[in-house]
Amino acid sequence: MVANIYDPDKRKLLSSLSHGSIFLSALVLSIGIPLVILLVSDDPVIKENAREAINFHVNVWFYGILFNILCWVIIGFPLLGLLFLVHWIMPALAIRHSFLNPDEPYNYPLIFHVL
């Protein structure tokens, strides 16, 4: 069995910070934090969590723009409400997963992967 050479506390912290950055701002800061973590870290699990967080942020932005356009035809209002809930619940689940399973990256369901 191979010993884990990466610090589990560092994994928990940086993975949670990547996923939780969406709570800080809906602008550049929310995607900047996981991007910096992706570029600086050498841990493969942290890198995968940062990639997944960036993909989730891009998806939230994309769907937000799409649903705002759909508001012109009334159907977008319930979708925006759903997006708001997903925007808060999914990162919280990812943070929980990062603390409970630090050796396993979290994958958001039903998102498009850009990175």
C-alpha positions in Angstrom: 0.0 0.0 0.0 1.3 3.4 -1.0 1.5 6.0 1.7 -0.3 9.3 1.1 2.4 12.0 0.6 -0.1 14.9 0.6 -1.3 16.6 3.7 -5.0 15.8 4.3 -5.7 19.0 6.2 -4.3 21.0 3.3 -6.5 19.0 1.0 -9.6 19.7 3.1 -8.8 23.4 3.3 -7.9 24.1 -0.3 -10.6 21.9 -1.8 -13.2 23.5 0.5 -11.9 27.0 -0.4 -12.2 26.2 -4.1 -15.8 25.1 -3.8 -16.8 27.7 -1.3 -15.4 30.6 -3.2 -18.7 30.9 -5.0 -20.2 32.3 -1.8 -17.7 35.2 -1.7 -18.8 36.9 -4.9 -20.6 36.3 -8.2 -17.8 38.1 -10.0 -14.2 37.5 -10.9 -13.1 36.7 -7.3 -15.2 33.5 -7.2 -13.5 32.0 -10.1 -10.1 33.6 -9.4 -9.6 31.7 -6.1 -10.0 28.2 -7.6 -7.9 29.3 -10.6 -5.0 30.3 -8.4 -5.3 27.1 -6.3 -5.3 25.1 -9.6 -2.1 26.8 -10.8 -0.3 26.8 -7.4 -1.1 23.3 -6.0 0.7 20.1 -6.9 -1.8 17.8 -5.2 -3.9 16.0 -7.9 -7.1 15.9 -5.7 -6.9 19.6 -5.0 -6.3 20.3 -8.7 -9.4 18.2 -9.6 -11.5 20.0 -7.0 -10.4 23.4 -8.3 -11.2 22.4 -11.9 -14.6 21.1 -10.9 -15.3 24.4 -8.9 -14.3 26.5 -12.0 -16.6 24.4 -14.2 -19.4 24.8 -11.7 -18.9 28.6 -11.6 -18.9 28.8 -15.4 -22.1 26.7 -15.5 -23.8 29.0 -13.0 -22.9 32.1 -15.0 -24.0 30.5 -18.3 -27.3 29.3 -16.9 -27.9 32.6 -15.1 -27.5 34.5 -18.4 -29.7 32.0 -20.3 -32.4 32.1 -17.6 -32.3 35.9 -17.5 -32.9 35.9 -21.3 -35.8 33.5 -20.8 -37.4 35.8 -18.3 -38.5 37.8 -21.3 -40.8 35.0 -22.1 -41.8 34.4 -18.4 -40.4 30.8 -18.2 -37.1 32.1 -16.8 -38.4 33.2 -13.4 -38.9 29.7 -11.9 -35.6 28.6 -13.5 -33.8 31.5 -11.8 -35.3 30.4 -8.5 -34.1 26.9 -9.1 -30.6 28.2 -10.1 -30.4 30.2 -6.9 -31.1 27.1 -4.9 -28.6 25.0 -6.8 -26.0 27.8 -6.5 -26.2 27.6 -2.7 -26.8 23.9 -2.1 -24.3 22.2 -4.5 -21.2 24.0 -3.2 -22.3 23.3 0.4 -22.5 19.6 -0.5 -19.1 19.8 -2.2 -17.5 21.4 0.9 -19.1 18.7 3.1 -17.6 16.0 0.7 -14.2 17.7 0.8 -14.1 17.4 4.6 -15.5 13.9 4.9 -13.5 12.4 1.9 -10.4 14.5 1.5 -8.7 11.8 -0.8 -11.6 11.9 -3.3 -12.4 14.8 -5.6 -16.1 16.0 -5.8 -17.9 16.0 -9.1 -20.9 18.2 -9.6 -23.8 16.4 -11.3 -25.3 17.7 -14.5 -22.7 20.3 -15.5 -20.7 20.9 -18.6 -17.0 20.5 -18.2 -15.1 23.4 -19.8 -11.7 22.7 -18.1 
